[in-house]
Amino acid sequence: MTNKEKLIEKFKESPQSISFSELLKIMQWFDVEAIKGKGSHIIFKNESETIITIPIHNNDCKPFYKKLSRKILKSKNLLS
């Protein structure tokens, strides 16, 4: 199992346990682009739409946003 696969499994099982930098990697693997938003917010977009806006403080985000990111990826059939 590669590091990429391990990180995705960790994200599936317990999204709150990953760091924001790991969340960025995962979103990029699924072709979701991170765009600097206004102030401390990061906007994640795919080719056609804005997926989620996440506020970042102290180089991390709240666990709620990590769980929401997982839910959104699953709803778009990007994450099984």
C-alpha positions, 0 to 999 in steps of 0.5 A, spaced: 500 500 500 502 506 497 503 512 502 497 515 498 493 510 499 494 510 506 492 517 507 486 516 503 484 510 507 486 514 514 481 520 511 476 515 509 476 512 516 477 518 521 477 525 517 479 529 523 485 525 524 489 528 518 492 535 518 490 541 513 496 540 509 494 532 508 487 535 506 490 539 501 494 533 498 487 529 498 483 534 494 488 535 489 489 528 488 481 528 486 482 534 481 479 539 486 483 546 486 485 550 492 484 557 491 486 563 496 479 566 498 478 572 502 482 573 508 483 566 512 479 562 507 481 557 502 476 555 496 476 549 493 473 548 486 473 543 481 472 544 473 465 546 474 463 549 481 465 551 488 465 545 492 467 548 499 470 554 502 474 552 509 477 558 514 484 556 516 487 558 523 493 556 525 495 552 519 489 548 520 481 547 520 476 545 524 474 537 524 467 539 521 470 541 515 474 535 514 468 531 515 464 535 510 470 535 505 469 527 505 462 527 505 462 532 499 467 527 495 463 521 497 457 525 494 460 527 487 463 519 487 470 521 487 471 517 494 468 510 494 
